[in-house]
Amino acid sequence: MIPIIDTHLHLIYPDRFAYPWLSGAPAINRPWSIEDYLSEARPLGIEAALHMEVAVDEGDIEAESRFVLGLDGIAGAIAGCRPENPDFERQLADLAAVPGIRGLRRILHEVPNTLSQTPHFAENIRRLAAHDLTFDLCLRPDQLPVGQSLVDRCPDVTFVLDHCGAQYIKVGELTPWREYITEIARRPNLNAKISGIIAYAGKSWTLEAIRPYVEHVIDSFGWDRVVWGSDHPVVTLGGSLTDWVGATREIIKGASADEQAKLLNANAKRIYRL
């Protein structure tokens, strides 16, 4: 069994941090600990995980990453950030100084498109390159051209497109998502994360329904520019972590062992410097 590095794990500790958005997500509005995750993840071949910021209150951003980096099984962290703020340089310096932070993310699928399109925002994202930090893009399908514009303006920054660029997609509606993915994948500094699909496919998803999304992203980006993520616990909206790992292994079983290893662990080690 080829080992997996999970590049998209959310941990939720309401006793430590404030998560304003969770009040609107009752299905997952509870603690999700590392112990709960590992009890299911390790038998599946997941050997380590990269923690993805969980949209904590802005005052908790750095503390969240420092806390999770001390937990068993966490190989690194992607911290939240606010590139639109006037004091972003200070925030970036503080986060870059934390050992184990490998990249940053500003959730874009729930904010106006104009937020990421200002010269100030792009200038601040370009600052990540000097710190060797990645930037994860979380976009709805209709926002892919917006993300493409940001990537084009930051050619020296390594980007990772979360959730196949299919945030909130209605599974089965491949157009215009498919064409947008084909075009955005032409950017050599952009990678893609195979994650999130079953969370948005609903409980009735089938392997054949989600297969086109996984395969098209891999075909468009190539095996050298894809990583895998669980999106746990958001994944539980459509199934279990076990379901998602099983579906992934089934979809890619026809690929070579080397190709599978690139998706499941090798690319993550290189892109996120694990």
Backbone bond lengths (Angstrom), bond angles and torsions (degrees), N, CA, C in turn:
res aa  C-N    CA-C-N  psi(-1)  N-CA   C-N-CA  omega(-1)  CA-C   N-CA-C  phi
1 M - - - 1.470 - - 1.532 109.06 -
2 I 1.315 116.77 120.94 1.457 121.49 -179.34 1.526 109.04 -69.45
3 P 1.336 117.93 126.80 1.464 120.25 -177.85 1.523 112.13 -68.22
4 I 1.322 115.01 155.87 1.461 122.31 -176.60 1.522 110.26 -119.41
5 I 1.325 115.67 138.00 1.459 121.70 164.09 1.527 106.76 -106.95
6 D 1.291 115.77 117.20 1.463 122.40 -179.05 1.525 108.19 -82.66
7 T 1.333 117.41 114.05 1.463 120.79 -176.80 1.525 113.62 -94.29
8 H 1.328 117.33 12.36 1.470 117.89 -176.40 1.531 110.92 -152.04
9 L 1.308 115.94 69.35 1.460 121.51 178.13 1.520 110.11 -106.58
10 H 1.324 116.34 127.87 1.461 121.67 172.47 1.534 108.74 -102.89
11 L 1.312 116.90 131.43 1.461 121.60 171.67 1.521 108.07 -116.30
12 I 1.317 116.05 138.93 1.459 120.57 -174.91 1.531 109.34 -122.66
13 Y 1.315 115.07 118.74 1.469 122.67 -179.71 1.528 108.13 -126.10
14 P 1.353 117.21 82.87 1.468 120.37 -176.35 1.528 114.08 -63.54
15 D 1.333 116.60 -18.70 1.464 118.82 177.73 1.522 111.92 -76.17
16 R 1.350 117.11 -13.54 1.459 121.60 -177.34 1.526 113.94 -111.81
17 F 1.339 115.79 -36.41 1.457 119.47 -171.96 1.527 111.00 -132.48
18 A 1.341 114.91 158.57 1.463 121.36 178.91 1.528 109.66 -98.07
19 Y 1.321 115.56 129.51 1.466 122.60 179.25 1.531 108.02 -121.32
20 P 1.328 118.39 84.58 1.473 120.38 -173.82 1.521 114.29 -55.66
21 W 1.330 117.50 -32.04 1.457 122.26 -174.17 1.531 113.19 -75.87
22 L 1.321 117.41 -20.15 1.468 119.54 -173.74 1.522 113.30 -65.99
23 S 1.313 117.94 -23.13 1.465 119.32 178.39 1.525 111.50 -62.51
24 G 1.321 116.35 -23.05 1.461 120.76 177.98 1.510 113.44 -96.86
25 A 1.338 117.08 8.56 1.473 121.98 179.80 1.521 109.30 -131.09
26 P 1.335 117.31 66.93 1.465 120.41 -173.30 1.520 114.62 -59.18
27 A 1.327 118.38 -26.92 1.470 120.78 -176.79 1.522 112.32 -66.69
28 I 1.326 117.49 -24.12 1.465 119.76 179.70 1.532 112.18 -124.41
29 N 1.307 116.37 14.29 1.458 120.67 -176.86 1.532 110.92 -82.05
30 R 1.324 113.92 76.12 1.465 121.89 177.65 1.521 108.37 -163.20
31 P 1.317 118.24 170.79 1.466 118.61 177.37 1.529 111.86 -65.69
32 W 1.332 115.50 141.37 1.470 122.45 174.23 1.533 105.75 -132.02
33 S 1.297 116.25 103.40 1.462 121.20 -172.25 1.523 112.23 -95.11
34 I 1.314 115.48 164.07 1.457 120.87 176.74 1.528 111.17 -64.14
35 E 1.328 116.59 -35.21 1.463 119.75 179.67 1.522 111.40 -63.65
36 D 1.334 117.07 -42.10 1.465 120.72 178.12 1.526 110.69 -62.61
37 Y 1.308 115.38 -43.40 1.467 120.47 -178.98 1.522 111.14 -63.86
38 L 1.317 116.97 -50.61 1.464 120.61 -175.19 1.524 112.68 -64.08
39 S 1.323 116.64 -30.67 1.464 119.09 -179.36 1.520 111.37 -62.91
40 E 1.328 117.37 -29.39 1.467 121.24 176.84 1.526 110.91 -95.72
41 A 1.318 117.07 -34.68 1.457 120.71 -172.20 1.527 113.77 -73.02
42 R 1.306 117.63 -43.05 1.467 119.28 -173.55 1.526 113.13 -63.62
43 P 1.333 120.06 -41.18 1.469 118.39 176.56 1.536 113.36 -64.34
44 L 1.330 116.90 -17.69 1.461 121.58 -179.86 1.526 112.54 -86.70
45 G 1.327 117.00 -3.48 1.449 120.43 -179.31 1.509 114.45 95.88
46 I 1.325 118.17 7.59 1.463 121.41 177.11 1.520 108.28 -80.74
47 E 1.332 116.19 114.40 1.461 120.12 -173.28 1.525 113.29 -96.58
48 A 1.330 117.28 -19.92 1.461 121.35 179.47 1.524 108.32 -163.09
49 A 1.327 115.66 163.91 1.459 119.80 -178.74 1.518 110.71 -139.91
50 L 1.319 114.41 150.94 1.448 123.06 172.95 1.527 105.97 -104.06
51 H 1.324 116.54 122.66 1.465 118.50 -178.43 1.524 110.20 -79.79
52 M 1.328 114.61 131.58 1.453 121.30 177.29 1.527 109.81 -102.61
53 E 1.310 115.98 129.26 1.467 120.82 -179.09 1.519 111.36 -48.60
54 V 1.330 115.84 148.99 1.465 120.50 -171.05 1.529 111.01 -117.49
55 A 1.337 116.51 33.30 1.467 121.72 177.54 1.522 111.15 52.12
56 V 1.335 115.35 47.13 1.460 119.68 175.67 1.522 109.37 -68.50
57 D 1.311 116.01 167.99 1.453 121.23 172.99 1.529 108.61 -52.88
58 E 1.317 117.24 142.09 1.463 120.51 -173.82 1.526 112.86 -53.94
59 G 1.318 117.59 -33.93 1.451 120.71 179.71 1.513 114.26 -70.60
60 D 1.351 116.77 -12.88 1.467 121.36 -178.06 1.528 113.10 -100.90
61 I 1.328 118.73 0.67 1.469 121.49 -170.49 1.523 112.45 -57.12
62 E 1.312 117.50 -54.77 1.460 119.54 -177.12 1.522 111.02 -68.26
63 A 1.323 117.04 -39.75 1.474 120.61 -178.94 1.520 111.27 -63.37
64 E 1.344 117.60 -36.00 1.459 120.56 178.40 1.521 110.25 -60.09
65 S 1.325 117.21 -48.90 1.465 120.20 -178.32 1.524 111.38 -65.32
66 R 1.314 117.59 -42.62 1.470 119.63 179.09 1.522 110.97 -60.38
67 F 1.323 116.80 -39.70 1.466 120.58 -179.21 1.524 111.47 -66.42
68 V 1.330 117.48 -51.44 1.473 119.61 -174.91 1.521 111.63 -66.26
69 L 1.320 117.50 -29.87 1.455 120.11 -179.41 1.522 112.51 -66.86
70 G 1.316 117.12 -13.62 1.451 120.95 176.56 1.513 114.17 -93.84
71 L 1.333 116.95 3.70 1.462 121.02 -176.19 1.524 111.58 -93.27
72 D 1.309 115.76 151.33 1.459 122.46 177.60 1.521 110.59 -61.04
73 G 1.330 116.40 134.89 1.456 120.80 174.76 1.511 115.40 86.71
74 I 1.324 118.92 -5.54 1.461 121.69 -179.82 1.521 109.47 -93.11
75 A 1.341 115.96 117.63 1.460 121.34 -175.82 1.523 112.91 -92.61
76 G 1.318 116.93 -13.78 1.451 121.64 -178.72 1.513 109.88 176.93
77 A 1.326 116.16 177.67 1.457 119.49 -177.05 1.521 110.67 -141.95
78 I 1.327 115.35 146.26 1.455 123.55 168.98 1.525 105.78 -106.05
79 A 1.308 116.89 116.65 1.464 121.28 -175.48 1.521 111.43 -91.82
80 G 1.302 116.12 153.46 1.452 120.90 171.95 1.520 109.97 -71.30
81 C 1.319 117.01 163.92 1.471 120.38 178.39 1.522 108.81 -162.11
82 R 1.339 115.37 169.44 1.460 121.77 179.57 1.531 109.82 -133.31
83 P 1.333 117.12 76.59 1.470 119.82 -177.78 1.528 113.86 -63.07
84 E 1.318 117.28 -14.97 1.458 120.10 179.56 1.526 112.25 -80.06
85 N 1.341 118.08 -12.93 1.453 121.76 -175.70 1.525 112.24 -80.01
86 P 1.332 116.98 148.75 1.473 120.19 178.83 1.526 113.27 -62.36
87 D 1.346 117.09 -28.77 1.464 120.23 -176.29 1.529 112.84 -98.41
88 F 1.335 117.41 26.07 1.459 119.33 -176.63 1.524 112.70 -61.64
89 E 1.318 118.30 -34.10 1.464 119.62 -179.90 1.526 110.98 -57.02
90 R 1.324 116.06 -40.77 1.462 119.33 178.01 1.519 110.73 -66.93
91 Q 1.343 117.80 -44.38 1.448 120.68 178.82 1.524 110.91 -60.70
92 L 1.312 117.12 -42.96 1.454 120.96 179.61 1.519 110.98 -61.97
93 A 1.321 117.45 -43.89 1.466 120.91 -179.83 1.524 110.62 -61.99
94 D 1.329 116.45 -41.77 1.470 120.46 179.95 1.526 110.79 -64.68
95 L 1.328 117.44 -44.39 1.463 120.63 -177.69 1.526 111.31 -71.32
96 A 1.316 117.32 -39.25 1.463 120.82 -179.55 1.527 111.36 -64.61
97 A 1.318 117.00 -22.66 1.463 121.20 -179.30 1.523 112.99 -82.05
98 V 1.324 116.99 -7.71 1.471 120.62 -179.20 1.529 108.95 -86.29
99 P 1.324 118.57 114.99 1.473 120.10 178.60 1.529 110.67 -60.52
100 G 1.311 115.63 130.20 1.463 119.64 178.53 1.507 114.34 105.63
101 I 1.335 118.48 -18.64 1.464 119.59 174.47 1.515 108.19 -76.28
102 R 1.317 115.91 121.50 1.462 121.97 -174.19 1.527 113.63 -107.29
103 G 1.314 116.46 -11.80 1.451 119.56 -179.61 1.510 110.22 -173.59
104 L 1.337 114.76 179.11 1.460 121.85 -179.36 1.523 109.61 -129.34
105 R 1.330 114.62 160.47 1.462 119.49 173.59 1.517 109.43 -145.69
106 R 1.296 115.42 138.51 1.465 123.37 168.30 1.507 105.58 -120.77
107 I 1.330 118.31 114.14 1.465 120.87 -179.11 1.530 109.27 -62.61
108 L 1.322 116.14 126.15 1.459 121.48 -176.52 1.519 113.89 -111.51
109 H 1.339 117.24 -12.24 1.466 117.44 -174.21 1.522 112.98 -77.64
110 E 1.333 117.87 -6.37 1.468 120.00 179.59 1.525 112.21 -121.68
111 V 1.321 117.13 16.52 1.463 121.19 178.29 1.527 108.39 -125.05
112 P 1.327 118.07 160.99 1.470 119.78 178.83 1.524 111.30 -59.42
113 N 1.317 115.74 144.34 1.468 120.51 179.89 1.526 112.24 -58.54
114 T 1.310 116.16 -28.56 1.456 120.02 -177.46 1.526 112.30 -65.42
115 L 1.325 117.79 -23.02 1.467 120.19 -176.24 1.520 111.67 -59.08
116 S 1.336 117.64 -41.93 1.469 121.17 -176.23 1.522 113.33 -90.94
117 Q 1.327 117.21 2.57 1.457 119.46 -173.91 1.526 113.56 -105.71
118 T 1.316 117.54 3.30 1.459 119.72 179.65 1.527 110.17 -79.69
119 P 1.331 118.16 153.41 1.465 120.38 174.63 1.522 112.15 -58.59
120 H 1.334 117.27 -35.59 1.463 121.62 179.77 1.524 111.05 -62.51
121 F 1.321 117.83 -44.67 1.464 121.76 -179.35 1.525 110.07 -62.54
122 A 1.319 117.28 -48.15 1.465 120.61 -179.23 1.524 111.32 -64.12
123 E 1.325 116.84 -40.41 1.465 119.94 178.17 1.522 110.88 -59.09
124 N 1.328 116.64 -41.54 1.457 120.31 -179.89 1.516 112.57 -69.99
125 I 1.314 117.52 -37.15 1.465 119.54 176.22 1.523 110.26 -64.82
126 R 1.311 117.52 -37.36 1.471 120.07 178.46 1.530 111.86 -61.23
127 R 1.326 117.11 -24.07 1.466 120.73 179.08 1.538 111.60 -66.45
128 L 1.312 118.32 -19.97 1.465 120.54 -177.86 1.525 112.00 -64.30
129 A 1.317 116.80 -31.05 1.461 120.45 -175.69 1.526 111.51 -59.72
130 A 1.315 117.23 -37.39 1.470 120.78 -178.67 1.518 111.85 -66.85
131 H 1.336 116.31 -22.11 1.462 121.26 179.62 1.527 112.11 -101.76
132 D 1.324 116.99 3.48 1.467 122.41 -178.75 1.520 111.39 56.94
133 L 1.317 116.24 41.64 1.464 122.34 178.53 1.526 109.74 -108.41
134 T 1.329 116.13 140.68 1.458 121.65 175.84 1.523 110.24 -84.20
135 F 1.336 115.68 170.23 1.467 121.02 172.81 1.513 108.39 -132.85
136 D 1.337 116.77 120.78 1.458 121.88 177.62 1.519 109.89 -86.78
137 L 1.333 115.92 131.86 1.461 123.11 178.06 1.517 109.65 -101.86
138 C 1.319 117.29 121.80 1.460 121.89 177.13 1.524 107.38 -115.66
139 L 1.338 116.35 105.37 1.449 122.23 -169.74 1.519 112.40 -132.59
140 R 1.321 116.18 148.77 1.453 120.61 166.74 1.524 108.39 -74.99
141 P 1.337 117.86 159.42 1.469 119.60 178.60 1.527 113.62 -55.60
142 D 1.329 117.45 -38.95 1.462 119.81 -179.44 1.522 112.86 -68.90
143 Q 1.346 116.74 -14.46 1.465 121.09 -179.92 1.528 112.81 -94.61
144 L 1.308 118.58 -1.20 1.460 119.73 -176.96 1.535 112.66 -56.93
145 P 1.316 120.05 -39.50 1.471 118.24 175.31 1.530 112.44 -63.83
146 V 1.330 116.98 -30.61 1.467 120.75 177.31 1.526 109.71 -67.61
147 G 1.331 116.38 -44.96 1.456 120.59 176.66 1.514 111.45 -62.76
148 Q 1.315 116.06 -38.69 1.469 121.01 179.26 1.520 110.53 -59.65
149 S 1.315 116.80 -40.77 1.459 121.27 179.31 1.528 111.00 -62.59
150 L 1.331 116.89 -41.34 1.466 120.61 178.81 1.522 110.92 -65.50
151 V 1.318 116.92 -44.47 1.466 120.81 178.89 1.526 110.79 -60.13
152 D 1.325 116.50 -41.03 1.462 120.46 179.95 1.526 111.82 -63.14
153 R 1.322 116.90 -32.82 1.469 120.22 -177.58 1.528 113.19 -84.83
154 C 1.339 116.28 -3.37 1.467 120.74 -178.98 1.524 109.52 -132.12
155 P 1.324 118.35 62.81 1.464 121.46 -170.93 1.525 114.79 -65.75
156 D 1.319 117.98 -19.33 1.461 120.42 -178.27 1.527 113.02 -93.66
157 V 1.321 116.92 -1.23 1.466 121.87 -179.49 1.526 109.37 -97.42
158 T 1.320 116.49 139.06 1.463 121.47 174.97 1.519 109.28 -88.13
159 F 1.321 116.97 119.21 1.461 122.89 -179.70 1.530 109.83 -106.16
160 V 1.340 115.51 153.29 1.463 122.16 172.40 1.524 107.48 -130.61
161 L 1.314 116.83 122.48 1.465 122.56 179.27 1.523 109.03 -85.99
162 D 1.320 116.42 114.03 1.462 121.20 -177.40 1.528 112.13 -74.11
163 H 1.319 115.44 151.89 1.467 124.38 167.18 1.531 114.43 54.33
164 C 1.343 115.61 38.41 1.469 120.98 178.52 1.529 112.76 58.61
165 G 1.336 117.17 17.72 1.455 120.06 -176.65 1.513 112.21 64.21
166 A 1.336 116.27 24.31 1.472 120.34 -172.18 1.532 112.22 -119.51
167 Q 1.328 116.81 29.47 1.456 120.90 179.11 1.535 110.47 -54.05
168 Y 1.334 116.01 123.91 1.477 122.85 177.58 1.522 113.64 66.80
169 I 1.331 117.40 17.61 1.458 118.99 -179.34 1.527 110.56 -69.92
170 K 1.321 116.46 150.01 1.453 121.26 170.90 1.519 106.52 -91.36
171 V 1.327 116.32 110.47 1.461 120.55 -173.95 1.530 110.29 -57.48
172 G 1.316 114.44 132.66 1.465 121.12 -177.01 1.513 112.34 108.94
173 E 1.336 116.42 -20.65 1.457 120.45 178.18 1.524 108.55 -94.85
174 L 1.314 116.79 87.00 1.460 121.85 -173.33 1.527 113.44 -82.06
175 T 1.315 117.00 -21.40 1.460 121.39 -179.96 1.523 110.15 -104.18
176 P 1.348 119.24 132.90 1.473 128.73 7.93 1.535 113.33 -94.67
177 W 1.351 117.52 7.21 1.468 119.60 -178.85 1.522 111.11 -51.37
178 R 1.322 118.10 -46.49 1.467 121.99 -175.70 1.529 111.24 -59.27
179 E 1.322 117.08 -44.18 1.459 120.73 -179.10 1.533 111.17 -69.45
180 Y 1.331 116.01 -38.24 1.472 119.70 177.43 1.527 111.13 -62.91
181 I 1.332 116.72 -40.92 1.468 120.26 179.34 1.531 110.77 -64.96
182 T 1.311 116.66 -43.25 1.467 120.27 178.82 1.522 110.88 -55.84
183 E 1.334 115.75 -42.10 1.462 120.06 -177.05 1.527 112.20 -76.16
184 I 1.319 118.26 -45.90 1.465 119.92 -176.30 1.525 111.10 -66.81
185 A 1.330 117.28 -27.88 1.465 121.60 -179.09 1.524 112.14 -68.21
186 R 1.322 117.87 -13.23 1.456 120.46 178.43 1.531 111.85 -69.65
187 R 1.334 117.57 -13.63 1.465 121.58 -179.86 1.519 109.25 -78.36
188 P 1.327 119.29 114.69 1.461 121.00 -173.65 1.524 114.10 -68.82
189 N 1.330 118.15 -18.49 1.473 120.66 179.60 1.517 112.18 -92.43
190 L 1.332 117.36 9.50 1.460 122.14 178.61 1.520 110.56 -111.72
191 N 1.331 115.47 131.53 1.464 123.03 174.03 1.522 108.42 -113.56
192 A 1.319 116.93 170.53 1.465 120.06 -178.44 1.517 111.08 -130.34
193 K 1.309 114.57 145.51 1.466 121.18 -179.22 1.525 109.66 -108.60
194 I 1.323 115.61 121.61 1.462 121.20 175.59 1.518 106.54 -81.47
195 S 1.299 115.69 97.92 1.473 121.92 -175.25 1.518 108.91 -163.47
196 G 1.318 115.60 167.17 1.452 120.97 168.18 1.515 117.96 78.86
197 I 1.324 117.97 -14.92 1.464 119.31 -169.86 1.527 112.70 -62.12
198 I 1.331 118.29 -49.11 1.469 117.01 -174.04 1.523 112.31 -72.93
199 A 1.320 117.27 -20.38 1.462 118.93 176.32 1.520 111.07 -63.35
200 Y 1.341 116.13 -33.22 1.458 120.55 -177.38 1.519 112.55 -100.40
201 A 1.326 115.99 -5.84 1.468 119.48 178.53 1.522 111.87 -83.49
202 G 1.347 117.14 -17.42 1.458 119.80 -178.67 1.510 112.49 85.83
203 K 1.303 116.22 169.07 1.462 121.29 -174.23 1.527 113.00 -65.90
204 S 1.311 117.62 -19.34 1.478 120.32 -175.52 1.526 112.78 -95.63
205 W 1.338 118.16 14.43 1.458 120.50 -177.95 1.530 110.89 -62.06
206 T 1.308 115.20 154.78 1.461 121.67 174.85 1.527 108.37 -125.96
207 L 1.314 115.73 162.03 1.455 120.60 179.46 1.523 110.55 -59.51
208 E 1.320 116.61 -42.26 1.461 119.67 -177.68 1.524 112.26 -70.49
209 A 1.335 116.94 -24.06 1.466 119.49 178.09 1.523 112.18 -73.79
210 I 1.333 116.80 -34.95 1.462 119.30 -177.70 1.531 113.03 -93.23
211 R 1.325 116.42 -18.46 1.468 120.51 -177.37 1.534 112.85 -53.51
212 P 1.359 120.61 -45.36 1.467 119.44 -177.17 1.523 113.85 -58.62
213 Y 1.331 117.56 -31.05 1.458 120.08 -179.15 1.526 110.50 -71.33
214 V 1.318 115.88 -47.28 1.463 120.25 179.08 1.521 110.50 -62.72
215 E 1.306 116.57 -48.28 1.468 119.84 -175.28 1.522 112.05 -67.46
216 H 1.331 117.51 -37.70 1.467 118.90 -179.21 1.520 110.98 -68.51
217 V 1.314 117.82 -38.28 1.468 120.05 177.88 1.526 110.41 -64.70
218 I 1.317 116.53 -45.10 1.463 119.64 179.02 1.532 110.89 -64.02
219 D 1.331 117.23 -43.12 1.461 120.65 178.59 1.535 111.10 -61.52
220 S 1.336 116.80 -38.28 1.460 121.19 -175.17 1.524 112.09 -76.65
221 F 1.322 117.23 -41.31 1.460 121.39 -176.25 1.525 112.66 -91.32
222 G 1.326 116.99 -26.31 1.458 120.65 -176.00 1.521 111.05 85.46
223 W 1.309 116.19 159.91 1.467 121.30 -174.32 1.527 112.94 -67.79
224 D 1.316 118.58 -17.66 1.464 120.54 -178.97 1.531 113.30 -84.84
225 R 1.339 117.69 -7.99 1.467 119.61 -175.81 1.529 112.58 -127.25
226 V 1.311 116.90 32.95 1.462 120.71 176.48 1.529 110.03 -129.44
227 V 1.329 115.19 143.88 1.463 122.61 174.79 1.520 107.56 -129.91
228 W 1.340 115.58 169.27 1.462 119.97 -177.39 1.526 110.35 -116.79
229 G 1.327 116.28 142.35 1.457 120.93 176.70 1.511 111.71 -140.43
230 S 1.318 116.05 147.38 1.466 119.98 -179.12 1.523 112.77 -83.72
231 D 1.352 116.62 -31.79 1.464 121.88 -170.38 1.534 110.95 57.97
232 H 1.310 116.50 30.65 1.464 121.41 176.97 1.523 109.40 -74.90
233 P 1.349 119.97 134.97 1.461 128.11 6.77 1.531 115.19 -94.41
234 V 1.337 117.86 4.58 1.465 118.96 179.89 1.524 110.52 -59.84
235 V 1.336 116.65 -29.55 1.454 121.39 178.04 1.520 112.24 -55.64
236 T 1.326 117.42 -28.30 1.470 120.69 -176.84 1.528 113.01 -68.20
237 L 1.328 117.25 -10.83 1.461 119.40 174.80 1.523 111.55 -67.00
238 G 1.348 116.32 -22.24 1.454 119.34 -179.17 1.512 114.11 -121.73
239 G 1.323 117.79 -6.91 1.458 121.76 -177.60 1.509 109.14 167.45
240 S 1.297 116.95 -159.69 1.459 121.17 -178.89 1.523 110.48 -108.16
241 L 1.309 116.07 166.84 1.450 120.95 171.78 1.527 110.19 -56.72
242 T 1.314 115.94 -41.36 1.463 121.08 177.95 1.530 111.00 -59.68
243 D 1.321 117.13 -42.37 1.469 121.27 178.35 1.531 110.95 -59.87
244 W 1.330 116.12 -45.19 1.461 120.58 -175.08 1.527 111.39 -69.51
245 V 1.325 117.27 -42.21 1.464 119.23 176.95 1.523 109.94 -62.32
246 G 1.334 116.93 -44.32 1.461 120.68 179.30 1.515 112.22 -61.65
247 A 1.326 116.78 -41.68 1.467 120.32 179.36 1.520 110.92 -64.87
248 T 1.329 116.07 -41.93 1.464 119.64 179.89 1.520 111.05 -61.58
249 R 1.319 115.91 -49.28 1.470 119.40 -177.67 1.525 110.39 -62.51
250 E 1.310 117.63 -35.13 1.463 120.84 179.11 1.529 110.71 -68.34
251 I 1.337 117.35 -43.37 1.458 121.03 -177.40 1.524 111.76 -64.63
252 I 1.341 116.74 -36.33 1.472 119.44 -174.86 1.535 113.20 -99.35
253 K 1.299 117.43 8.72 1.465 119.48 -173.71 1.521 113.44 -63.40
254 G 1.314 117.59 -22.13 1.450 120.48 179.06 1.521 113.67 -81.89
255 A 1.330 117.08 -9.12 1.466 120.83 178.53 1.521 109.91 -79.17
256 S 1.315 116.49 163.05 1.459 120.00 177.99 1.523 110.53 -69.24
257 A 1.315 116.24 162.89 1.462 120.47 178.69 1.524 110.30 -61.57
258 D 1.327 116.82 -37.21 1.462 120.94 178.87 1.520 111.08 -65.15
259 E 1.327 117.50 -42.38 1.465 121.11 178.91 1.519 111.06 -65.53
260 Q 1.319 116.85 -43.43 1.459 120.08 178.46 1.530 111.18 -61.73
261 A 1.319 116.35 -41.05 1.466 120.55 -179.49 1.529 111.23 -65.02
262 K 1.334 116.80 -35.68 1.463 119.79 177.72 1.523 110.67 -60.74
263 L 1.323 116.57 -48.14 1.459 120.78 179.18 1.526 111.78 -64.59
264 L 1.310 117.24 -45.19 1.465 121.18 -168.77 1.520 114.42 -82.97
265 N 1.340 118.41 -23.54 1.467 117.36 179.49 1.523 115.34 -154.37
266 A 1.331 118.76 -40.73 1.464 120.03 -170.06 1.529 112.95 -65.17
267 N 1.325 117.64 -44.29 1.463 119.70 -179.89 1.523 111.44 -64.97
268 A 1.314 117.01 -36.60 1.468 120.48 179.09 1.520 110.95 -61.56
269 K 1.326 115.05 -42.30 1.476 119.11 179.39 1.521 110.87 -60.95
270 R 1.329 116.46 -40.39 1.466 119.92 -177.83 1.522 111.99 -75.73
271 I 1.331 117.05 -50.18 1.462 121.22 -173.98 1.521 112.23 -66.49
272 Y 1.335 115.89 -41.70 1.466 120.30 -178.42 1.530 113.24 -98.52
273 R 1.342 117.06 5.69 1.474 121.89 176.49 1.533 111.58 55.75
274 L 1.320 115.97 51.46 1.471 120.26 -177.59 1.529 111.06 -90.46
